[in-house]
Amino acid sequence: MIEALEATVARQIPIGISDFKKLRTGDYYYVDKSELITDVVHSGAEIILLPRPRRFGKTINLSMLRYFFDMTLADGATLFEGLQVARDAEVMTHCGAYPVVFLTFKDVKYSDYQSCHDVLARILAELFLDHEEVIVKAKPRGIEQTMVKTIMDGTAKTADLQGALALVTKLLHRATGKKAIVLIDEYDAPIHAGYRHVYYAEIIAFMRNLLSGAFKDNNHLEKGVVTGILRVAKESIFSGFNNPRVRTILDEEFSDRFGFTETEVARLLSDFNLQDRTAEVKRWYNGYRFGPHTIYNPWSIMQYTTDARFATAKAEPYWVNTSDNKLVHDLIVGKNAIQSEDLETLLAGGAVRKQVNTNIVLDSLKSKAVWSMLTFSGYLKAEEVLEGRFICDLAIPNLEVRTFFEETVRDWLDEQVGGNGLEPLLNALIGENMEALAHYFSEMVVGVLSFHDSAGKEPERVYHAFLLGILVNLRGQYRVTSNRESGFGRYDVCLIPVDPKGTGFVFEFKRVEKQTLQKTAKKALEQIITRNYATELLEAGVSTIRAIGVAIDGKRARIDSRRL
């Protein structure tokens, strides 16, 4: 639901505003997500964990919950006038009824553990100072008094800092007679920093003890809501939680409470007279699947709506450029990256069927965890989830994310091939200059194998680099398929022109074993012909076809080709 607007929309798009009160009292457009409050109130779970990709509305939603429940805000109810939640009289009885502990760790991203620890200590000190008046009413005594003092003045020991949430909820309950609601935003930001900068074990231990104090057997807790990007594995951090209700993007519950639905985006574009941009917006920013809903990236939608009021504005990759993507880059082309064949499928617009695990152990990112990371971080979408199992058909969600994949692959190719080495090779291919193609491909073989393996035992890297180069640089002109059945076998690569009048290409790659380079290349070419690998091209209406056999022997390569 979206709040009704005046006939002439004068409201600003709230770029970067994460405080719910500021958004509601200022001249800002607001997409109504207040039914999240209803969901939280009616949930039977004491603790709710809601992992979502970054910039999908987690912070503003937790700020909304804070302003709704907080008993210290006399005018809290007025912020919800006209919103969906205000229509539920029973839920509104909870408005302003609880002491609220609200923390956000979204900016705790430091390169060393000591800095991270110091900032967490400051955040906890500020929490106690914010509640100082109520804490005084609770009359802390003995060790409580010592802990309060040292936490506030920044001299607390680590063990006392880790007990801060348990202590503050206890004191708030004592002073008010009401159990506390604890809201924690981006709980895993320090953990990601720890993984990236090699202090993972230390930060996991700190966060486990801190959060356990709030959420394990805490008789002073009414309800807890936690957001982050990932559900870090139970054995790493959630062993102290009392059976949290975890609802990821694969679940139906809470699925439309973060991000914008298609209906919400259509209304927003209409309100700003941008209906003619609907197709462009859909191509660039939708494609996510949260439960049964198609979801748009809210950050990009707001940025786009702001820019699109200028006639010359064009769609841009707003979201992917808002953070350090080093970890995701490594998942795509790094040492433990996804398989090249899977990356080829994704870049070609296809889907890969993989197991997605909702529990992720960051310090042992292997194949299954890589797919989970990319999915829950928003870089892949689950097109289909097999019922009862976390087996998903995964694909790149939209053009914005595709640009990130392509740029990542381009950067990798620059390292493999050397600067602009791929462009002349592709030009030679499209121009059917086989002599030049053979020359550039031989250079590529030497460059890639020298970079990766001085013994030259990995010629398949050449094939993958070449294929990825085609996918990235010729998208729009050609459709690229690999390892597909055609005729009486499976070809290695098929390059199908979008315009059937263009030239199609079929490749077969072979490593030299007993025969010479020349004979191996000829054998690869003959295999294309005798097994009718050009069948798929002919079925696509392509009449001009070139078969290319490629032989690789260590750091040497040879090409043999023929028009069919």
WOGI-V451726 format. One line per field, one symbol per residue. phi: phi as a letter, one per 30 degrees, with the letter a starting at -180 (. if undefined). psi: psi as a letter, one per 30 degrees, with the letter a starting at -180 (. if undefined). burial: b if it has 9 or more other C-alpha atoms within 8 Angstrom, else e. A space follows every 50 residues. Layout:
phi: ???
psi: ???
burial: ???
This chain:
phi: .bedcdecdcdddddicccdddddcccbdbddcddededdddddddbbcb dbddicjdddddddddddddddcdcedddcdicedddcdddddddicbdb cbbbcdcdbcdbddddddddddddddddddceddddddhebhdedddedd ddcicddeddddcddddddddddddcibddcccbchecedddddddcibd ddddddddddddedcchcdccdabbbbacbcdeeddbcdcddhddcbddd cddidccbicdddddddddddchcedceddddddbcjdbchdcdbcdddd dddddddddceddbdbddddccadceddedddbddcdddeddddddddic bccbdccdcbcddbdcedddddeddddjcbccdbcdeibccbccbddade deddeddddedddeddcjhcddeddddddddhcdddddddddddeddddd dcaddicbddddedddddddedccdjcbccbbhcdaiclbddbbccddce dddcbbcbcbddccddedddddddddddddchddedddddidccbbcbcb cbbiccbbbbbadc
psi: kkkkllejjfklkijgkgjeeeeffaikkkjjgffeeeeeefkfkekkki kllkhggeeeeeeeeefefkffjegeeffgkflefffjeeefffkhflkk jkkkgfgiilfleeeeeeeeeeeeeeeeeegeeeeeffiklbfeeeeeee eegggkleeeefgeeeeeeeeeeeefgkllkkkjkhfgeeeeeeeeghhe eeeeeeeeeeeeeefjhjfgkekkkklaeljkkefefgffkiikjkjaff lekgfgfklkleeeeeeeeefghgefgeeeeeeefafkjjbfkkkljeee eeeeeeeffkefklklieefggljgeeeeefegaehllkeeeeeeefgga lkjlkjkfkkjeghjaeeeeeeeeeffgflkjekkkkflhkkjklkelee eeeeeeeeeeeeeeeefjbgfeeeeeeeeeghieeeeeeeeeeeeeeeee eejffhghffeeeeeeeeeeeefgkeelkklkhlkkbhaklekkjjkejf flklkkkkkkkkdflleeeeeeeeeeeeefghfgeeeefggkfjkkkjkk kkjcgklkkklkk.
burial: eebeeeeeeeeebbeebebbbebbeebbbbbbbbbbbbbeeeeeebbbbb bbbbbbbbbbbbbbbbbbbbbeeeebbebbeebbbbeeeebbebbbbbbb bbbbbbebbbbbbebbeebbbbbbbbbbeeeeebbeebebeeebbbbbeb bbebebeeebbbbbbbbbbbbbbbbeebbbbbbbbbbbbbbbbbbbbebb ebbbbbbbbbbbbbbbebebbebbbbbbbbbbbeebbbebbeebbebbbb bbebbbebbbbbebbbbebbbeebeeebeebbbbbbbbbbbebbbbbbbb bbbbbebbeeeeeeeebbbbeeeeeeeebbbbbeebbbeeebbbbbbbee bbebbbbbbbbbeebebbbbbbbbbbbbbbbbbebeeeebbbbbbbbbbb bbbbbbebbbebbbebbbeebbebbbebbeeebbebbbebbbebbbbbbb eebeebebbebbbbbbbbbbbbebbeebbbbbeebbbebbbbbbbbbbeb ebbbbbbbbbbbeeeebbebbbbbbbbbbebbbbbbbbeeebbbbbbbbb bbbbbbbbbbbeee
